[in-house]
Amino acid sequence: MGAEDHYLDAVEAYDEGDFETAYASARLAVKEDPTHVDAWQLCAESALPPKGESPTLKQAAQSLASVKKIIAIEPDRTAMWFLGGRLLSDELGLLNEALEWWQQLRHHMPNEVTPLVEQATLLADMGLYTEARFRLEAITQENMDVSGQQYAKISQLHKMVMAASLQDSSEFFRPWEKHHNGWGAIEMKMRKPPVSESFLFMTTTVPILLLEVLFSNRFVEQGWGGFCLTTLLIFGTVLFGMRFSRRIFRRVNRPAFNLLRAMNFEASSGYVVISEEIRTSVLYVYIMQRKPMAWQERMLKIIDDKTKLPGGWKQTLPDFESHLDELGHIEEDEEEQFSAFEEE
């Protein structure tokens, strides 16, 4: 059988929901023809479990390896770039590699806004708010087209980044700093799971709503006018309560967010920074159980390896302007001038 025959068998098995057979047949197809990009894509898709299920570490690794093959053969397959980015950040926790992955997409599609949004999101999750702001500002500076759905996400992300930029940068939790105050806050709250936003809304706003309903008949005249006034009062209370609960939620659960950032740092860097006491706490277990399966498997390997963060470690980021040279925006004369400026 040739590569195309194996590929057709894989397509048939995939359509029937037999992902294991589909993957095996697709692998036979690419073995016969290593440049069969459609077969590679079927490898990437059939290696993953059905939609709604979390892939294992092996499944995520197999899919990612196939995605990289596809990108090398045909880099214009945008869907595969998106799949690879999701696998790197969401399933495997490789945030630094995901940043570089989206930067490589900028080389092939410099006018695509998604890489900038994804980079800004990752940088914000890492606590690098200044860098995240620069990524968002690049969208406007480069006059990119933004869809309605992307605009909503960008707007929300921009508000969060700008609010964080107004704070003292020393307050941002940096997991790689052993004596940061954030560790003490985590230790104080690690014996309990985080408080949910709905619980805070129920305890702060619902009692006020009940009082408004009970006393509305006494203080508001009967009729449509009274009904409308009561409705507006309840609606305003709900909006205020949701906003207040969201603000309290972030403040109360800051230690949980800090611990999540530390866990993401371990997964991304491969170095262990969390103490054994925190790692066996209720809060840690609560967060760990809600992570994807592949992420958990990688984390367990990192914990077993016990490689500690080396002294003098520094955060390194991709060159976010690397694509400009290919577009001709960085001329040799400009580079020479910049180098001369640095020497001065």
VENLIN-V197955 format. One record per run of one state. SS is the DSSP state (A for helix, B for strand, O for the rest). FROM is the first residue (numbers start at 0). TO is the last residue. If there is no record, write none. Layout:
<<SS & FROM & TO> <SS & FROM & TO>>
This chain:
<<O & 0 & 1> <A & 2 & 14> <O & 15 & 17> <A & 18 & 31> <O & 32 & 35> <A & 36 & 45> <O & 46 & 55> <A & 56 & 72> <O & 73 & 76> <A & 77 & 90> <O & 91 & 93> <A & 94 & 107> <O & 108 & 112> <A & 113 & 124> <O & 125 & 127> <A & 128 & 140> <O & 141 & 146> <A & 147 & 164> <O & 165 & 167> <A & 168 & 170> <O & 171 & 179> <A & 180 & 188> <O & 189 & 195> <A & 196 & 218> <O & 219 & 222> <A & 223 & 251> <O & 252 & 252> <A & 253 & 268> <O & 269 & 270> <B & 271 & 271> <O & 272 & 274> <A & 275 & 278> <O & 279 & 280> <A & 281 & 288> <O & 289 & 291> <A & 292 & 304> <O & 305 & 306> <B & 307 & 307> <O & 308 & 320> <A & 321 & 326> <O & 327 & 330> <A & 331 & 342> <O & 343 & 343>>
